[in-house]
């Protein structure tokens, strides 16, 4: 038999603040007797309200994390790095916030209200603040780490304060209280994590989505403190809390009204005064600049993807050697939603059908409707021989219908130019090779060459890693290049810059130019052969390992 010390027995309806100190030498500020009787009279409803607040706060916290990850991916690329930095800093900061919250449990309701107001303001404005830093200051990474740390500290302070509030309603076993609180927290995180990609991001975008999340966060914090625990703060403090919450909501509303102006000003700071079109689709930010009758520039997620006066070099080099090496009636174009490579494909009279697969439907739509870009691509997307499919190229290849293609063109940026690794992996090329006709060919981009490009790093990845991936699928390859950068007129680079490519087939593919198309401006048979000779001499004796989805980067 266990003897208990004398004293009042633990009862599930007894207030914690009438006898149990949270810290040695300090005690909870006791609630007035009238308010304690209210909590006792409806403890289940009060407890449910606190758990609901935990649910909402967890959903908002996860949305803040995902907003930061998405914005970093949009602006800097490299999803893995951005996700790793945000999550690791966030989790560390949450632990730090939990430790700091121990000093706030004497007045948990007031502290929770202040934490939620600060979190709503910081998290709600985080996307606009980081976008502004990226556009005007250029210190995005440092600002992102600082904001992530601050948001994490505030999120980490929530659970200790909510736990204290639950125990103020009624004393209960700590394990049961923690289980209920964390269950509400995890379910809220689930809802926030699902709402972000399927609802908030496509409908609101990162900026407005963060502002709405901040407003919900502020309302949730105010509802708990200024309704359920409204007797804890003194009247003057309570009025200040009401004013602070109202001010936070007003600031978020003002930011929502002015977000378009902020984004517009940031884009002009980045891209100049001649922004013709700008949007943020589900997949990327698309910005088209240039006068109506002048050279165009197309930016995808801040990366200069098309420079009007120079794009023809890369488009011609990707298409013409591949279509000249054999039959060309059926062509598969992966990427190339701008219609520029498609323009070169359709110049070959032997082409009967082209399927274009691009993940973002907004880009082909812009390429077909903007007068300047449609003129640049020769209105290629309006050709009846073209079928456009909005799908991730790799996902489409996995479930592609049983068709064979004479030519597969991967108009996708190389990893060295900021392109995703998966589009140059051994798995991707294996899926593409399955669709080749017996004498079919694959042409891919190998990145920028010349000073500092693949030529200067021939012993290490780049072009030769891409070649290793093609060869791993059983194809034979021929490297070649075109002189001149794809962005020389818009962004001057090394004078000896080249663009490197690879042509692959079951047997070593010859390099030639076809007779059924007008002669390209950037290519001749002699320049093709000389570029192949030059690159062949630079091929490393021991080729690097191919890029794979699970391999090192």
JOCOR-V536818 format. One record per residue. BURIAL is 1 if it has 9 or more other C-alpha atoms within 8 Angstrom, else 0. Layout:
# JOCOR-V536818
burial=BURIAL
burial=BURIAL
This chain:
# JOCOR-V536818
burial=0
burial=0
burial=0
burial=0
burial=0
burial=0
burial=0
burial=0
burial=0
burial=0
burial=0
burial=0
burial=1
burial=1
burial=1
burial=1
burial=1
burial=0
burial=0
burial=0
burial=1
burial=1
burial=0
burial=0
burial=0
burial=0
burial=1
burial=1
burial=0
burial=0
burial=1
burial=0
burial=0
burial=0
burial=1
burial=1
burial=0
burial=0
burial=1
burial=1
burial=0
burial=0
burial=1
burial=0
burial=0
burial=1
burial=1
burial=0
burial=1
burial=1
burial=1
burial=1
burial=1
burial=1
burial=1
burial=1
burial=1
burial=1
burial=1
burial=1
burial=1
burial=1
burial=1
burial=1
burial=1
burial=1
burial=1
burial=1
burial=1
burial=1
burial=1
burial=1
burial=1
burial=1
burial=1
burial=0
burial=1
burial=0
burial=1
burial=0
burial=0
burial=1
burial=1
burial=0
burial=1
burial=1
burial=1
burial=0
burial=1
burial=1
burial=1
burial=1
burial=1
burial=1
burial=1
burial=1
burial=1
burial=1
burial=0
burial=1
burial=1
burial=0
burial=0
burial=1
burial=1
burial=1
burial=1
burial=1
burial=1
burial=1
burial=1
burial=1
burial=1
burial=1
burial=1
burial=1
burial=1
burial=1
burial=1
burial=1
burial=1
burial=1
burial=1
burial=1
burial=1
burial=1
burial=1
burial=1
burial=0
burial=1
burial=1
burial=1
burial=1
burial=1
burial=1
burial=1
burial=0
burial=0
burial=0
burial=1
burial=0
burial=0
burial=1
burial=1
burial=1
burial=0
burial=1
burial=1
burial=1
burial=1
burial=1
burial=1
burial=1
burial=1
burial=1
burial=1
burial=1
burial=1
burial=1
burial=1
burial=1
burial=1
burial=1
burial=1
burial=1
burial=1
burial=1
burial=1
burial=1
burial=1
burial=1
burial=1
burial=0
burial=0
burial=0
burial=0
burial=1
burial=1
burial=0
burial=1
burial=1
burial=0
burial=0
burial=1
burial=1
burial=1
burial=1
burial=1
burial=1
burial=1
burial=1
burial=1
burial=1
burial=1
burial=1
burial=1
burial=1
burial=0
burial=1
burial=1
burial=1
burial=1
burial=0
burial=1
burial=1
burial=1
burial=1
burial=1
burial=1
burial=1
burial=1
burial=1
burial=1
burial=1
burial=1
burial=1
burial=1
burial=1
burial=1
burial=1
burial=1
burial=1
burial=1
burial=1
burial=1
burial=1
burial=0
burial=0
burial=1
burial=1
burial=0
burial=1
burial=1
burial=0
burial=0
burial=0
burial=0
burial=1
burial=0
burial=0
burial=1
burial=1
burial=0
burial=1
burial=1
burial=0
burial=0
burial=1
burial=1
burial=0
burial=1
burial=1
burial=1
burial=0
burial=1
burial=1
burial=0
burial=0
burial=1
burial=0
burial=0
burial=1
burial=1
burial=0
burial=0
burial=1
burial=1
burial=1
burial=1
burial=0
burial=1
burial=1
burial=0
burial=1
burial=1
burial=1
burial=0
burial=1
burial=0
burial=1
burial=1
burial=0
burial=0
burial=1
burial=1
burial=1
burial=1
burial=1
burial=1
burial=1
burial=1
burial=0
burial=0
burial=0
burial=1
burial=1
burial=1
burial=1
burial=1
burial=1
burial=1
burial=1
burial=0
burial=1
burial=0
burial=1
burial=1
burial=1
burial=0
burial=1
burial=1
burial=1
burial=1
burial=1
burial=1
burial=1
burial=1
burial=1
burial=1
burial=1
burial=1
burial=1
burial=1
burial=1
burial=1
burial=1
burial=1
burial=1
burial=1
burial=1
burial=1
burial=1
burial=1
burial=1
burial=1
burial=1
burial=1
burial=1
burial=1
burial=1
burial=1
burial=1
burial=1
burial=1
burial=1
burial=1
burial=1
burial=1
burial=0
burial=0
burial=1
burial=0
burial=1
burial=1
burial=1
burial=1
burial=1
burial=1
burial=1
burial=1
burial=1
burial=0
burial=1
burial=1
burial=0
burial=1
burial=1
burial=1
burial=0
burial=0
burial=0
burial=1
burial=1
burial=1
burial=0
burial=1
burial=1
burial=0
burial=1
burial=1
burial=1
burial=0
burial=0
burial=0
burial=0
burial=1
burial=1
burial=0
burial=0
burial=1
burial=1
burial=1
burial=1
burial=1
burial=0
burial=1
burial=1
burial=0
burial=0
burial=0
burial=0
burial=0
burial=0
burial=0
burial=1
burial=1
burial=1
burial=1
burial=1
burial=1
burial=1
burial=1
burial=1
burial=1
burial=1
burial=0
burial=0
burial=0
burial=1
burial=1
burial=1
burial=1
burial=1
burial=1
burial=1
burial=1
burial=1
burial=1
burial=1
burial=1
burial=1
burial=1
burial=1
burial=0
burial=1
burial=1
burial=0
burial=0
burial=1
burial=1
burial=1
burial=1
burial=1
burial=1
burial=1
burial=1
burial=1
burial=1
burial=1
burial=1
burial=1
burial=0
burial=1
burial=1
burial=1
burial=1
burial=1
burial=1
burial=1
burial=0
burial=1
burial=1
burial=1
burial=1
burial=1
burial=1
burial=1
burial=1
burial=1
burial=1
burial=1
burial=1
burial=1
burial=0
burial=1
burial=1
burial=1
burial=1
burial=1
burial=1
burial=1
burial=1
burial=1
burial=1
burial=1
burial=1
burial=1
burial=1
burial=0
burial=0
burial=0
burial=0
burial=0
burial=0
burial=0
burial=0
burial=1
burial=1
burial=1
burial=1
burial=1
burial=1
burial=1
burial=1
burial=1
burial=1
burial=0
burial=1
burial=1
burial=0
burial=1
burial=1
burial=1
burial=1
burial=0
burial=0
burial=0
burial=0
burial=0
burial=0
burial=0
burial=1
burial=1
burial=0
burial=1
burial=0
burial=1
burial=1
burial=1
burial=0
burial=1
burial=1
burial=0
burial=0
burial=1
burial=0
burial=0
burial=0
burial=1
burial=0
burial=0
burial=0
burial=1
burial=1
burial=0
burial=1
burial=1
burial=1
burial=1
burial=0
burial=0
burial=0
burial=0
